[in-house]
Amino acid sequence: MELKGKTALVTGGSIRLGRAYALALAREGANLAIHYNRSAAPAEETAQLARAEGVEAITVAADFNNPAAVDTLFPQVLNYFEVVDVLINNAAIYLRGNGMETDREKWESQFRINLQTPFMLIQAFARQLPKGRPGRVLNIADAQILQHRPDHFAYRLTKLALVEMTRMFALELAPDITVNALAPGIMLPLADREDVDLEAYAKEYVPLRRTGTPEIAAENALHLLKSDFTTGAFLRVDGGQYL
Ligand SMILES: NC(=O)c1ccc[n+]([C@@H]2O[C@H](COP(=O)([O-])OP(=O)(O)OC[C@H]3O[C@@H](n4cnc5c(N)ncnc54)[C@H](OP(=O)(O)O)[C@@H]3O)[C@@H](O)[C@H]2O)c1
């Protein structure tokens, strides 16, 4: 699909990987709705960077801990844009805790934000897209789910289910809408652990001996969004780490 002139909604699009997806779309000529929760100022900054590429860009707020707020997202965007052609489900939370440490609140918040919200947004996306018009959904998973480990217990389950949901919706929403999953490996240190030397870690544990970057994640996202013959895919972009 040609992205120029299309409109994309990127959840958590104001910072880090979400910003990279948003700006890569802007460089392709796509208009943007940049969703944020707490990062209002970075969202506006991302919108300005996008406008500098010559596209229209708006920011839209919603706390995905609140399902009623999720319901407001598409109406907010459709107040401004006629239709949304691309949805990137990027926003997520990543909470520590193995199975015995995961309490109900940790479980519920991650399932709400990482899985239930993408589900609700895919439904809203499909409902607003006119029949016969091509659409693209990209769900951001995580390559580490290929490894069976109990750390980040609920997070891993949400991302595993997100990949399965990708395949189920790929079948249900064909032929107009493609639904794919991108699974990044190490792209950025955790927001609260930016001092960690990931390069040294990658030299030891990543076959390609380096970390990825937000730009590499975005390049692979664009590939999945542009492809007309790819749906239900799971694209691991991890330098071979989880082979
Ligand atoms: N970083 C990596 O190397 C890596 C590796 C594998 C997979 N991933 C996946 O890639 C995606 C982005 O990763 P990242 O590291 O860039 O994420 P991040 O820095 O943790 O950012 C999370 C994003 O989610 C949004 N968010 C968090 N809680 C929210 C809530 N209650 N309501 C609405 N939005 C909320 C945040 O919005 P606000 O800031 O506006 O609140 C923010 O934009 C995630 O799905 C993550 O699982 C990342």
The ligand as an ORCA input file, in Angstrom:
! r2SCAN-3c Opt
* xyz 0 1
  N      12.239     -0.840     23.919
  C      12.495     -2.018     23.377
  O      13.690     -2.331     23.117
  C      11.378     -2.963     23.030
  C      11.696     -4.295     22.755
  C      10.670     -5.175     22.428
  C       9.354     -4.730     22.355
  N       9.084     -3.430     22.648
  C       7.673     -2.990     22.534
  O       7.659     -1.803     21.765
  C       6.644     -0.919     22.246
  C       7.240      0.435     22.628
  O       8.339      0.229     23.476
  P       9.061      1.446     24.195
  O      10.231      0.896     24.927
  O       9.212      2.560     23.224
  O       7.898      1.780     25.253
  P       7.913      2.809     26.473
  O       9.056      3.734     26.422
  O       7.723      1.996     27.707
  O       6.607      3.634     26.121
  C       5.385      3.095     26.373
  C       4.354      3.865     25.590
  O       3.095      3.343     26.003
  C       2.269      4.411     26.410
  N       1.491      4.019     27.586
  C       1.948      3.503     28.756
  N       0.932      3.394     29.625
  C      -0.184      3.878     28.999
  C      -1.536      4.046     29.399
  N      -1.980      3.745     30.617
  N      -2.401      4.565     28.489
  C      -1.993      4.902     27.255
  N      -0.712      4.783     26.827
  C       0.179      4.272     27.695
  C       3.191      5.540     26.805
  O       2.501      6.787     26.596
  P       2.829      8.105     27.494
  O       4.329      8.198     27.584
  O       2.177      9.201     26.742
  O       2.181      7.873     28.843
  C       4.374      5.355     25.875
  O       4.183      6.062     24.686
  C       5.966     -1.640     23.392
  O       4.837     -2.328     22.904
  C       7.022     -2.634     23.854
  O       6.453     -3.743     24.489
  C      10.048     -2.537     22.992
*
